[in-house]
Amino acid sequence: MQNIRYCQFTFLSGLLWLFCNYCFAATPIVEIEIRNHLFFPDRIEIPADTKVKLKIYNRDNSSEEFESYELNREKVIPGKSRATVFIGPLHPGEYPFFGEFFPKTAQGKIIVK
């Protein structure tokens, strides 16, 4: 009887360990700043097949929009504020993004390897 309880305890402990590792696995975070209508950094490398959290800080007084047709993302970030955008998991490749309000200067690229 003790053997069965030990096996049940071991099995449940293993399941709990797997569940905790899955739930608390850290999502990579990439920080981006908007300053003078430019993205810093403007080139970001992330791993393939991984969900990534982009924390975007708009240091300008005016609003800017993080937009990417390839990523299917669009987020307006008011001046002097921040926003979070999740992307991925993505296949290897290049995914451009830009600022809708200042598209000639606010440009960047996410490179997935």
C-alpha positions as CSV (number, residue, x, y, z in Angstrom):
1,M,0.0,0.0,0.0
2,Q,2.8,2.4,0.8
3,N,4.4,1.6,-2.5
4,I,1.3,2.7,-4.4
5,R,1.0,5.9,-2.4
6,Y,4.7,6.7,-3.1
7,C,4.1,6.1,-6.8
8,Q,1.1,8.3,-6.8
9,F,3.0,11.0,-4.9
10,T,5.9,10.8,-7.3
11,F,3.6,11.0,-10.3
12,L,1.7,14.0,-9.0
13,S,5.0,15.7,-8.0
14,G,6.3,15.2,-11.5
15,L,3.1,16.7,-13.0
16,L,3.2,19.7,-10.7
17,W,6.9,20.3,-11.6
18,L,6.1,20.2,-15.3
19,F,3.0,22.5,-14.9
20,C,5.0,25.0,-12.8
21,N,7.8,25.1,-15.4
22,Y,5.3,25.6,-18.2
23,C,3.4,28.4,-16.4
24,F,6.3,30.3,-15.1
25,A,8.6,30.0,-18.1
26,A,9.9,33.5,-18.7
27,T,8.6,35.2,-21.9
28,P,11.5,37.1,-23.4
29,I,11.1,40.9,-23.1
30,V,12.5,43.4,-25.6
31,E,12.4,47.1,-24.7
32,I,12.1,49.6,-27.5
33,E,12.2,53.4,-27.1
34,I,10.7,56.0,-29.4
35,R,12.8,59.2,-29.4
36,N,12.8,62.0,-31.9
37,H,10.4,59.9,-34.1
38,L,12.9,57.0,-34.3
39,F,12.9,53.5,-32.8
40,F,15.8,52.5,-30.5
41,P,17.0,49.9,-31.3
42,D,15.7,49.8,-34.8
43,R,17.0,46.3,-35.4
44,I,15.9,43.5,-33.0
45,E,16.9,39.8,-33.1
46,I,14.6,37.2,-31.4
47,P,14.6,33.4,-31.4
48,A,12.2,31.5,-33.8
49,D,9.2,29.8,-32.4
50,T,9.1,31.9,-29.3
51,K,6.5,34.3,-28.0
52,V,8.1,37.7,-27.2
53,K,6.8,40.7,-25.2
54,L,7.7,44.1,-26.7
55,K,7.7,46.9,-24.1
56,I,7.5,50.1,-26.1
57,Y,8.3,53.5,-24.4
58,N,7.3,56.6,-26.3
59,R,9.7,59.4,-24.9
60,D,8.4,61.9,-27.4
61,N,5.6,64.4,-26.6
62,S,3.6,63.4,-29.6
63,S,1.8,60.1,-30.2
64,E,3.3,57.4,-32.4
65,E,1.9,54.1,-33.7
66,F,3.8,50.8,-33.7
67,E,2.6,49.1,-36.9
68,S,3.6,46.1,-38.9
69,Y,1.7,44.5,-41.7
70,E,3.8,41.3,-41.5
71,L,3.3,40.9,-37.7
72,N,-0.4,41.9,-38.0
73,R,0.1,44.4,-35.1
74,E,-1.0,48.0,-34.7
75,K,-0.8,50.0,-31.4
76,V,-1.0,53.7,-30.8
77,I,1.3,54.9,-28.0
78,P,0.5,58.4,-26.7
79,G,3.4,60.7,-25.9
80,K,5.3,60.1,-22.7
81,S,3.7,56.7,-22.2
82,R,4.3,53.0,-22.8
83,A,2.6,50.0,-24.3
84,T,3.0,46.3,-24.5
85,V,2.8,44.3,-27.7
86,F,3.1,40.5,-27.9
87,I,4.5,38.9,-31.0
88,G,5.2,35.3,-32.1
89,P,5.9,32.6,-32.1
90,L,7.4,33.4,-35.5
91,H,9.2,31.6,-38.3
92,P,12.7,32.7,-39.2
93,G,12.7,35.8,-41.4
94,E,12.6,39.5,-41.3
95,Y,9.5,41.5,-40.1
96,P,9.6,45.3,-40.7
97,F,7.7,47.7,-38.4
98,F,7.2,51.4,-38.6
99,G,5.6,54.4,-37.0
100,E,2.4,55.3,-38.8
101,F,2.6,59.0,-37.8
102,F,6.3,59.4,-38.9
103,P,6.8,56.6,-41.4
104,K,9.9,58.2,-43.0
105,T,11.9,58.2,-39.8
106,A,10.3,55.7,-37.4
107,Q,11.3,52.4,-39.0
108,G,12.7,49.2,-37.7
109,K,13.0,45.4,-38.3
110,I,12.6,42.3,-36.3
111,I,14.9,39.5,-37.3
112,V,13.9,36.0,-36.3
113,K,16.6,33.4,-36.2
